């Protein structure tokens, strides 16, 4: 706890804006006695963000693919405004930031720094440009369904051609132009390499929430070549907390699963490549000891200490690695 409280602790993928959109989940009060017991939803809210030691995070706005292009673009603008308004209503306990310097200023004021993010680049299909909402600093190019931008890694591809489309490549270029993180979580392997090819090599790539095939081979997870590509760009790989993407058969279902995937990222991509991206409230089922976001991050820190990791390595994984990438992208 002492280490956690003295470190920058950054979650690269928080989906806690989904439950309020679905059923009136209240971000302003503790929801630690959620009816589902930490399965699928009920992991985080504003009080537990602060209690859990999170100093910053990427707060995601998920795209509803059932809407048309104009509807998705309208909903994105409305949801970005609503999320910003909710953050501002915390009266300085949380703040929206867009650059590394704004992050430092918010942290100097004692605030949790919020980076607005979009899950599903098809939210921008009717937008004039990928950078049209200046508060947004990261976009997951493809989500759980294939789109005009490219094919998802999910088996539910419905016959989409592998990789990014021409529009998807242009979208990556637009994200680079706007200095927004190109997030390659969820895209299929061919699309990953298409994005690497289209991406400005001077800027860091990011995969915000994933597991790794070196621990559990899975359609959702990154292989070693992909880890190295992100690391070589100066970016980071955020390990998520969903048991289904983390746990090999016969392995205990606990916080050490996350640390095992982090260890593989470090072994392959180097110490600067590993980060955390929980996917809390993104309809995931975390290990039982990580289902309460007020306790999850300190438990992961303890597991890293149990492995004999140095405090410098733990601080890097908890947040410093990501902040270096953010500084390179948006100083």
C-alpha positions as semicolon CSV with decimal commas, in nm:
position;residue;x (nm);y (nm);z (nm)
1;X;0,000;0,000;0,000
2;X;0,287;0,237;0,078
3;X;0,439;0,174;-0,265
4;X;0,106;0,214;-0,441
5;X;0,029;0,541;-0,267
6;X;0,363;0,688;-0,371
7;X;0,340;0,580;-0,737
8;X;0,159;0,694;-1,048
9;X;-0,107;0,425;-1,102
10;X;-0,269;0,434;-1,445
11;X;-0,544;0,212;-1,585
12;X;-0,538;0,220;-1,966
13;X;-0,895;0,099;-2,011
14;X;-1,184;0,182;-1,778
15;X;-1,533;0,105;-1,911
16;X;-1,726;0,233;-1,608
17;X;-1,925;0,470;-1,829
18;X;-2,105;0,167;-1,980
19;X;-2,322;0,073;-1,677
20;X;-2,470;0,425;-1,639
21;X;-2,570;0,411;-2,007
22;X;-2,727;0,066;-1,964
23;X;-2,917;0,079;-1,638
24;X;-2,855;0,389;-1,430
25;X;-2,542;0,279;-1,243
26;X;-2,434;0,569;-1,023
27;X;-2,070;0,666;-1,070
28;X;-2,087;0,903;-0,774
29;X;-2,147;0,641;-0,503
30;X;-1,977;0,318;-0,404
31;X;-2,121;0,013;-0,578
32;X;-1,919;-0,249;-0,394
33;X;-2,224;-0,464;-0,313
34;X;-2,323;-0,506;-0,675
35;X;-2,590;-0,770;-0,741
36;X;-2,357;-0,959;-0,978
37;X;-2,078;-0,984;-0,720
38;X;-1,815;-0,826;-0,944
39;X;-1,905;-1,030;-1,251
40;X;-1,943;-0,823;-1,570
41;X;-2,012;-0,489;-1,398
42;X;-1,979;-0,315;-1,062
43;X;-1,599;-0,295;-1,049
44;X;-1,531;0,078;-1,028
45;X;-1,695;0,411;-0,958
46;X;-1,558;0,753;-0,869
47;X;-1,519;0,681;-0,491
48;X;-1,337;0,353;-0,555
49;X;-1,115;0,511;-0,820
50;X;-0,986;0,742;-0,550
51;X;-0,979;0,481;-0,272
52;X;-0,801;0,230;-0,496
53;X;-0,501;0,453;-0,560
54;X;-0,564;0,520;-0,929
55;X;-0,396;0,848;-1,015
56;X;-0,519;0,843;-1,374
57;X;-0,693;0,640;-1,638
58;X;-0,828;0,617;-1,988
59;X;-1,206;0,644;-1,956
60;X;-1,369;0,474;-2,252
61;X;-1,682;0,553;-2,450
62;X;-1,796;0,233;-2,623
63;X;-1,957;0,252;-2,967
64;X;-2,306;0,110;-3,023
65;X;-2,281;-0,061;-3,362
66;X;-2,661;-0,094;-3,389
67;X;-2,680;0,277;-3,476
68;X;-2,618;0,414;-3,823
69;X;-2,312;0,623;-3,904
70;X;-2,480;0,956;-3,827
71;X;-2,630;0,813;-3,509
72;X;-2,295;0,682;-3,390
73;X;-2,128;1,017;-3,448
74;X;-2,408;1,205;-3,272
75;X;-2,403;0,961;-2,979
76;X;-2,026;0,993;-2,946
77;X;-2,044;1,370;-2,917
78;X;-2,327;1,345;-2,663
79;X;-2,152;1,077;-2,459
80;X;-1,821;1,262;-2,459
81;X;-1,999;1,570;-2,327
82;X;-2,185;1,365;-2,066
83;X;-1,870;1,192;-1,943
84;X;-1,686;1,522;-1,922
85;X;-1,978;1,673;-1,727
86;X;-1,976;1,381;-1,483
87;X;-1,603;1,421;-1,427
88;X;-1,636;1,796;-1,377
89;X;-1,912;1,737;-1,122
90;X;-1,655;1,577;-0,891
91;X;-1,536;1,932;-0,816
92;X;-1,170;1,875;-0,889
93;X;-1,127;1,521;-0,757
94;X;-1,116;1,403;-1,118
95;X;-1,007;1,618;-1,412
96;X;-1,011;1,571;-1,790
97;X;-0,661;1,613;-1,937
98;X;-0,535;1,605;-2,295
99;X;-0,157;1,637;-2,270
100;X;0,124;1,521;-2,047
101;X;0,167;1,872;-1,909
102;X;-0,204;1,889;-1,824
103;X;-0,164;1,549;-1,654
104;X;0,117;1,681;-1,437
105;X;-0,083;1,991;-1,346
106;X;-0,388;1,786;-1,249
107;X;-0,178;1,553;-1,040
108;X;-0,010;1,848;-0,868
109;X;-0,361;1,954;-0,762
110;X;-0,423;1,606;-0,624
111;X;-0,674;1,509;-0,894
112;X;-0,721;1,178;-1,075
113;X;-0,632;1,254;-1,439
114;X;-0,890;1,132;-1,694
115;X;-0,805;1,067;-2,058
116;X;-1,119;1,036;-2,271
117;X;-1,107;0,743;-2,510
118;X;-1,327;0,579;-2,772
119;X;-1,378;0,205;-2,815
120;X;-1,460;0,148;-3,183
121;X;-1,331;0,378;-3,455
122;X;-1,657;0,337;-3,648
123;X;-1,801;0,598;-3,410
124;X;-1,622;0,844;-3,641
125;X;-1,770;0,718;-3,970
126;X;-1,972;1,039;-4,016
127;X;-1,717;1,268;-3,851
128;X;-1,521;1,526;-4,049
129;X;-1,193;1,396;-3,907
130;X;-1,064;1,156;-3,641
131;X;-0,955;1,452;-3,429
132;X;-1,295;1,622;-3,436
133;X;-1,350;1,587;-3,058
134;X;-1,043;1,746;-2,907
135;X;-1,095;1,591;-2,561
136;X;-1,045;1,237;-2,697
137;X;-0,685;1,119;-2,690
138;X;-0,717;0,752;-2,788
139;X;-0,928;0,541;-3,023
140;X;-0,950;0,162;-3,040
141;X;-0,958;0,126;-3,419
142;X;-1,173;-0,189;-3,426
143;X;-1,387;-0,327;-3,144
144;X;-1,580;-0,657;-3,108
145;X;-1,743;-0,631;-3,450
146;X;-1,589;-0,577;-3,792
147;X;-1,652;-0,238;-3,950
148;X;-1,571;-0,034;-4,258
149;X;-1,227;0,016;-4,100
150;X;-1,129;-0,347;-4,067
151;X;-1,186;-0,687;-3,914
152;X;-1,210;-0,766;-3,545
153;X;-1,006;-1,041;-3,383
154;X;-1,331;-1,189;-3,251
155;X;-1,449;-1,511;-3,418
156;X;-1,776;-1,329;-3,490
157;X;-1,638;-1,165;-3,805
158;X;-1,936;-1,239;-4,033
159;X;-1,722;-1,289;-4,342
160;X;-1,523;-0,967;-4,328
161;X;-1,196;-0,970;-4,519
162;X;-0,884;-0,992;-4,302
163;X;-0,696;-0,676;-4,208
164;X;-0,768;-0,307;-4,230
165;X;-0,953;-0,160;-4,524
166;X;-0,825;0,139;-4,719
167;X;-1,051;0,352;-4,497
168;X;-0,894;0,192;-4,189
169;X;-0,545;0,285;-4,305
170;X;-0,654;0,643;-4,365
171;X;-0,811;0,648;-4,018
172;X;-0,480;0,543;-3,861
173;X;-0,309;0,826;-4,049
174;X;-0,571;1,073;-3,922
175;X;-0,520;0,957;-3,563
176;X;-0,146;1,014;-3,605
177;X;-0,208;1,358;-3,751
178;X;-0,421;1,448;-3,448
179;X;-0,161;1,300;-3,209
180;X;-0,411;1,047;-3,076
181;X;-0,311;0,703;-2,954
182;X;-0,375;0,432;-3,213
183;X;-0,507;0,148;-2,997
184;X;-0,471;-0,196;-3,154
185;X;-0,667;-0,396;-2,899
186;X;-0,937;-0,606;-3,069
187;X;-0,808;-0,584;-3,429
188;X;-0,721;-0,908;-3,611
189;X;-0,357;-0,999;-3,666
190;X;-0,354;-0,887;-4,031
191;X;-0,512;-0,557;-3,932
192;X;-0,254;-0,511;-3,658
193;X;0,026;-0,527;-3,913
194;X;-0,167;-0,311;-4,159
195;X;-0,191;-0,047;-3,886
196;X;0,179;-0,075;-3,807
197;X;0,250;-0,019;-4,176
198;X;0,021;0,287;-4,198
199;X;0,132;0,433;-3,864
200;X;0,387;0,712;-3,827
201;X;0,692;0,526;-3,689
202;X;0,795;0,832;-3,489
203;X;0,489;0,793;-3,262
204;X;0,413;0,527;-2,999
205;X;0,152;0,262;-3,067
206;X;-0,057;0,122;-2,783
207;X;-0,259;-0,187;-2,698
208;X;-0,462;-0,084;-2,397
209;X;-0,624;-0,408;-2,277
210;X;-0,516;-0,756;-2,378
211;X;-0,358;-1,081;-2,270
212;X;-0,056;-1,243;-2,435
213;X;-0,032;-1,569;-2,627
214;X;0,294;-1,656;-2,454
215;X;0,088;-1,734;-2,143
216;X;-0,247;-1,826;-2,300
217;X;-0,286;-1,871;-2,677
218;X;-0,617;-1,701;-2,759
219;X;-0,775;-1,505;-3,045
220;X;-0,795;-1,200;-2,818
221;X;-0,429;-1,199;-2,716
222;X;-0,105;-1,064;-2,867
223;X;0,176;-1,283;-2,991
224;X;0,543;-1,206;-2,928
225;X;0,600;-1,031;-3,262
226;X;0,312;-0,795;-3,186
227;X;0,447;-0,721;-2,838
228;X;0,786;-0,637;-2,988
229;X;0,628;-0,409;-3,250
230;X;0,451;-0,205;-2,981
231;X;0,764;-0,193;-2,766
232;X;0,981;-0,086;-3,060
233;X;0,744;0,206;-3,126
234;X;0,789;0,334;-2,771
235;X;0,439;0,225;-2,674
236;X;0,300;-0,004;-2,407
237;X;0,089;-0,317;-2,377
238;X;-0,181;-0,298;-2,109
239;X;-0,273;-0,632;-1,952
240;X;-0,643;-0,667;-1,882
241;X;-0,815;-0,841;-1,590
242;X;-1,058;-1,080;-1,767
243;X;-0,998;-1,437;-1,651
244;X;-1,111;-1,586;-1,982
245;X;-0,821;-1,422;-2,166
246;X;-0,563;-1,482;-1,893
247;X;-0,593;-1,823;-1,726
248;X;-0,440;-2,141;-1,869
249;X;-0,610;-2,464;-1,767
250;X;-0,510;-2,570;-1,417
251;X;-0,382;-2,226;-1,311
252;X;-0,520;-2,057;-0,999
253;X;-0,774;-1,783;-1,065
254;X;-0,621;-1,488;-0,886
255;X;-0,431;-1,161;-0,934
256;X;-0,108;-1,343;-1,019
257;X;-0,260;-1,419;-1,361
258;X;-0,224;-1,052;-1,450
259;X;0,135;-1,046;-1,326
260;X;0,220;-1,358;-1,529
261;X;0,109;-1,181;-1,847
262;X;0,299;-0,867;-1,744
263;X;0,611;-1,077;-1,688
264;X;0,584;-1,217;-2,041
265;X;0,545;-0,869;-2,189
266;X;0,862;-0,765;-2,006
267;X;1,052;-1,077;-2,114
268;X;0,964;-1,013;-2,480
269;X;0,934;-0,635;-2,512
270;X;1,144;-0,505;-2,224
271;X;1,059;-0,349;-1,892
272;X;0,930;-0,026;-2,051
273;X;0,659;-0,207;-2,250
274;X;0,431;-0,335;-1,969
275;X;0,127;-0,155;-1,829
276;X;-0,220;-0,219;-1,684
277;X;-0,551;-0,194;-1,870
278;X;-0,815;-0,357;-1,653
279;X;-1,127;-0,326;-1,874
280;X;-1,319;-0,283;-1,549
281;X;-1,697;-0,263;-1,611
282;X;-1,649;-0,382;-1,968
283;X;-1,861;-0,696;-1,911
284;X;-1,555;-0,887;-1,790
285;X;-1,519;-1,144;-1,511
286;X;-1,197;-1,069;-1,319
287;X;-1,033;-1,313;-1,080
288;X;-1,223;-1,305;-0,749
289;X;-0,956;-1,100;-0,571
290;X;-0,968;-0,829;-0,841
291;X;-1,344;-0,779;-0,862
292;X;-1,343;-0,473;-0,637
293;X;-1,150;-0,193;-0,805
294;X;-1,077;-0,032;-0,468
295;X;-0,855;-0,330;-0,386
296;X;-0,742;-0,461;-0,724
297;X;-0,438;-0,245;-0,787
298;X;-0,285;-0,286;-0,443
299;X;-0,327;-0,663;-0,475
300;X;-0,146;-0,660;-0,809
301;X;0,132;-0,448;-0,656
302;X;0,162;-0,702;-0,375
303;X;0,186;-0,989;-0,625
304;X;0,467;-0,807;-0,804
305;X;0,648;-0,761;-0,474
306;X;0,595;-1,130;-0,398
307;X;0,781;-1,213;-0,721
308;X;1,077;-1,009;-0,602
309;X;1,033;-0,731;-0,855
310;X;1,215;-0,409;-0,776
311;X;1,020;-0,101;-0,675
312;X;1,147;0,072;-0,990
313;X;1,001;-0,203;-1,212
314;X;0,671;-0,199;-1,024
315;X;0,641;0,180;-1,056
316;X;0,715;0,149;-1,425
317;X;0,438;-0,105;-1,477
318;X;0,187;0,078;-1,257
319;X;0,211;0,400;-1,454
320;X;0,552;0,538;-1,543
321;X;0,581;0,338;-1,866
322;X;0,256;0,474;-2,001
323;X;0,339;0,829;-1,897
324;X;0,663;0,810;-2,095
325;X;0,463;0,711;-2,403
326;X;0,212;0,989;-2,339
327;X;0,493;1,240;-2,306
328;X;0,631;1,127;-2,643
329;X;0,291;1,157;-2,812
330;X;0,145;1,469;-2,648
331;X;0,399;1,658;-2,439
